[in-house]
Amino acid sequence: MPGIPRQHRPVVFKAACPDCRERFELAAGALRLAVGASPRTTFYSFTCPECGAAVRKPAGERIVELLTGGGVRTLRLHSTV
């Protein structure tokens, strides 16, 4: 965005819906990140703005880093062992 300093630009993430196959950009507020004790329990989720599907995708270390750095709300999951 011209005229807006880079540090004040809204962060957007590119995403795609596995149901309708649409590609789009989402603001940080449209995404949720859950960080669990294992890769299997670490994922991000969003609602597809095109078809309304609830989407859940795995999040590796790099994705977690990018999403948290971009201001995505994070839920830390704790095991009850």
Secondary structure by P-SEA (a helix, b strand, c coil): cccccccccbbbbbbbbcccccccccccccbbbbbccccccccccccccccccbbbbbbcaaaaaaaaaaccbbbbbbbcc
